[in-house]
């Protein structure tokens, strides 16, 4: 069996690697994040925020029920 050969590298060995900036540590830049103080909590109305989820679940339920009814009807027709 022949030995697999490596592909030629795209960069030359003398060229430096591109560097990515390091993420800031916990001590640097934590003041300018714009976060709310711990004492103030915003109340969120989840019923209004996720109203579309309930309608989507209801629609999927009706589709599943209709598909199940079609399967039962086809079982009587075929058998």
MOVENHU-V88710 format. One record per residue. N is the residue number from 1. RES is the residue in three letters. D_LAST is the distance of its C-alpha to the last C-alpha in whole Angstrom. Layout:
BEGIN
[[N/RES/D_LAST] [N/RES/D_LAST]]
END
This chain:
BEGIN
[[1/UNK/57] [2/UNK/59] [3/UNK/60] [4/UNK/58] [5/UNK/61] [6/UNK/61] [7/UNK/61] [8/UNK/64] [9/UNK/64] [10/UNK/65] [11/UNK/68] [12/UNK/71] [13/UNK/72] [14/UNK/75] [15/UNK/73] [16/UNK/72] [17/UNK/69] [18/UNK/68] [19/UNK/68] [20/UNK/66] [21/UNK/68] [22/UNK/67] [23/UNK/66] [24/UNK/68] [25/UNK/69] [26/UNK/69] [27/UNK/72] [28/UNK/72] [29/UNK/71] [30/UNK/70] [31/UNK/72] [32/UNK/71] [33/UNK/67] [34/UNK/67] [35/UNK/65] [36/UNK/66] [37/UNK/68] [38/UNK/66] [39/UNK/67] [40/UNK/65] [41/UNK/62] [42/UNK/60] [43/UNK/57] [44/UNK/54] [45/UNK/51] [46/UNK/48] [47/UNK/46] [48/UNK/48] [49/UNK/48] [50/UNK/44] [51/UNK/43] [52/UNK/40] [53/UNK/39] [54/UNK/37] [55/UNK/36] [56/UNK/34] [57/UNK/33] [58/UNK/32] [59/UNK/30] [60/UNK/28] [61/UNK/27] [62/UNK/26] [63/UNK/24] [64/UNK/22] [65/UNK/21] [66/UNK/20] [67/UNK/18] [68/UNK/16] [69/UNK/15] [70/UNK/14] [71/UNK/12] [72/UNK/11] [73/UNK/10] [74/UNK/8] [75/UNK/6] [76/UNK/5] [77/UNK/6] [78/UNK/4] [79/UNK/0]]
END
